Amino acid sequence: MDEDRYDRQRRIWGEKGQARLQEVKILIAGAGGVGSEIIKNLALLGIGSLTIIDMDLIELSNLNRQLLFRKEDIGKYKAEIASKMAQEFNEEVKVQFFNKKLQDIPIEIYKDVDLFISALDNIPARIFLNQKAVLLKKPMIDGGSEGFYGHVQVVLPQITPCLLCHDIWSRSEEKFKCTYAVYPRTPLDCVLEGRDRFYLEFHHLPDSENEEDLERVYEYAVAHAKKYDITGISLNTVKDFVKGTVAALVTTNAVIGAVMTNECLKTLLKGVSVEDTELVPLRYYQFNGLTEAGWSIPLERNKDCPVCGIKQLDVQVPPSIPLLQFIQHLERQLTFELKAPLLLKEGVILYRDVSALKGKAIPLSELNRLKENEVKSVSEFFNDSESLFLQDEILGIELWINIKFTNQDQGGLA
């Protein structure tokens, strides 16, 4: 009878490799379909310590693909139940969990682990974790799936591209004033119009975790539907659309979870030879479950990436444009959408998108000052070739901008 739990895998990477796995600490963001697979895999492999973060509650619709949960777990926190199941799989693994947003986790938790795994279902959270990985120089394995399709990206800070070096997935679909607005046929067409009206009014897309945003989109969608005698719109329809709820398949989750775990092993076992083969992580991998085809895309780092590339982004603008227009122009130069931009100069807030920060108490005098700033020209605040600091209060992104004035007579925005 075998007395060694890890005997079969130890034969692959030896004593050194197994010892390495049993001492590492991994942070797993997301305990859904793909995250469940990874948690199970890492626990069985004997990873030393797992930190599981997920703020969602278990729902009935999760049970078709999220193997860590049972019917009696409905209504409980995913992170908590996933942690319990991980220790049932392997009592030797140390596990801690947080039923919170990534943004609410103490920085010490991020610093304490060796590697991040991103199995998240929304773009802002992924952007936030990507920024943390780059700033703290932690490897990150990101992945996701939709129906029969999936992808995996390995981020090795300053070696491989980060998630924002390219806009493969980071920009929300931009469908404004299309046929769904003029000739709507379905409830979803009306929700799309509601989303667009929200964007035009508040200058940002609705936040899936903000109930007031969702209610506003719902009101707009219902009003649009009444014009065309369309029925069937519900607040849940709006929530699913804004959150990006997509088709999900247990088989695809298993494949993507396995690939992400393999990439995690290859990253952690750097320097450990397997059958005289050097373990080299992928950069970007795609999977098509309809044909069982998988392929790698050899992405290169973007030297102009605002997160992992240059330290400062150059932006050329006419000196007379309003501050608000400058912010909108800046967004078009990035590979992602700003959610709650805040512009600072010498510690003074010049611009702040307060519409995205419902729940934060901001004095009326401050709101009025910020509103007045929006219509003032950038030259009232900055000199040519001056640096300014921009951060996003939702995404956690921080950027230095070098503003350069152009000759107004030679044409608008560069």
TORTIRO-885699 format. One record per residue (C-alpha): x, y, z. Coordinates in steps of 0.2 Angstrom, whole numbers, plus 5000, padded with zeros to 4 digits. Example, Ala and Ser with C-alpha at 12.3 -4.5 7.8 and 13.67 -1.06 7.14 Angstrom:
// residues 2
506249785039
506849955036
END
This chain:
// residues 414
500050005000
500750174995
501050285011
501450445001
500050554996
501050644983
502050494976
501350494958
501750684955
503350674965
503950554951
503750694939
504650844947
505550754962
505850804980
506450974976
504851014966
503650944979
504551034993
504351194983
502451174981
502251134999
502951295004
502151424992
500651534996
499351564982
497951694981
496451644971
495251784966
493551704961
492851544967
491551514953
491651394939
493451404934
494051454952
493151294959
494251184947
495851274952
495551274971
495151084969
496751054959
497951154970
497251074986
497550904979
499350954973
499750994991
500051184989
500651255005
499351395008
497851454999
496951625001
495251624993
494351784989
492551804983
491151914989
489751814980
488451704988
488051534981
486551524969
485551374962
486251414945
488051384951
487751204954
487851144936
489751184936
490451234952
490951074960
491351134977
489551184982
487951084986
486151124987
486251155005
487551285003
486351404993
486451575001
488151545009
489751635004
490751554990
492451594998
491951515014
491251355007
492651334995
493951355009
493051215019
493051105004
494851135000
495351075017
494150915015
495150874999
496850895008
496950935027
498850975025
498451135015
498251295025
496751395019
496051565023
494551655015
493851835013
492051865008
492552035002
492952134986
494752134981
494852314984
494452295002
495752165006
497252235016
498852255006
499752145018
498851995011
499352034993
501152054999
501251895008
500851774994
501951704980
500751704965
499051774960
497651674951
496351774943
494751674940
493651834940
492051864931
492152054929
493352174921
493652304935
494152164947
495452094934
496152264931
496352294949
497252124952
498352154937
498952324944
499352244961
500252104952
501352224942
501652344957
502152204969
503052104955
501951944958
501651824944
499751814940
498851674930
497251744923
495851644914
494051644910
492751544899
491151574890
490151424883
491351314873
492651444873
494051494885
495751584887
497251594899
498551724901
500151724911
500751884918
502551884923
502852074928
504152154917
504351994907
502751954898
501352074894
500152124908
498252114905
498252294899
499652294887
498352244874
496452274873
496052094868
494652084881
494852244893
493652364884
491852334886
490852314870
490452494862
488752484854
488052654855
486552714845
486352554834
484852464827
484352414845
483952594849
483052634833
482152464830
482152374846
481352194846
481852114862
481952164881
483852154879
483852284865
482952404878
484252364891
485652404879
484752574876
484552594895
486452564896
486852694883
485752824891
486552794907
488252814899
487752984890
487153054907
488452994919
490052974907
490352804913
489652634911
488452564925
489352474940
488652294942
488852314961
487952474962
486052454965
485652634961
486552614944
485552464940
483952544945
484252694934
484652574919
483052484922
482052644922
482852694906
482552524898
480752514903
480352684896
481152634880
480152474879
478452564882
478752664866
478852494856
477552394866
478952274872
478752174888
479752064899
481052174906
481552144924
482852204936
483752034934
483852054916
484752214919
485852144932
486351994921
486852114907
487752244917
488752104927
489152014911
488251854915
488751734901
488351554896
489451434906
489951244904
490651134916
491851054903
492551214897
492851264915
493751104919
494851124904
495351314907
495551274926
496751134921
497751244909
497851384923
498451254936
499751194924
500351364920
500451394939
501551244941
502651294927
502851464935
503151394953
504351254947
505551374938
507251294938
506551124940
506851004925
505450884920
506150754908
507550874903
506250994897
506251174903
504551234910
504051394900
502351474904
501251524890
500851704886
499151694880
498151534876
496451514868
495251354868
493851314857
492851164864
491851144848
493351084839
494451044854
495751154846
496951254858
498251384852
499451504859
499651684854
501451754857
500951924864
502352044866
502452174880
501852344875
503152474879
501752604880
500752504892
500152634906
500252494919
501852394916
502752494902
503152674903
503152764919
502252914911
500952934897
501153074885
499553164880
499453304867
498053424868
497553604863
497753714879
496053784877
495053624878
493953604894
494553484908
493153364905
493553344887
495353314891
494753174903
493753094889
495153114876
496353024889
495152874890
495252854871
497152824873
497052694886
496752504883
495452504896
493952614902
494152724917
492752694930
493052834943
494452944937
495153064949
496453204944
497653274956
498953414955
500053444970
498853354981
497353454976
495853364967
495453454951
494253324943
493353184951
491953074943
490753084958
489352994949
490252834951
490552854970
488752854977
488852824995
490352934998
489953095007
490653244997
490353425003
489153524992
490453664991
491753534984
490553464972
490153634965
492053674964
492353514954
490853554943
491553724939
493253644935
492553534921
492253684910
493853774913
495253754900
496753634904
497853784903
497053864918
497753714928
499353654919
500853724910
501553644894
502553484898
501853474916
501553304924
499953264933
499353114943
497753014938
497052874948
495452774947
494552754963
493652594958
494952504947
496452554958
497452614943
498752754945
499552844931
500752994928
500253094913
501353214904
500353344896
500953434880
500053574872
499853584853
499553734842
497653754841
497753814823
498553654818
497153544822
496253474838
496653324849
498153214845
END
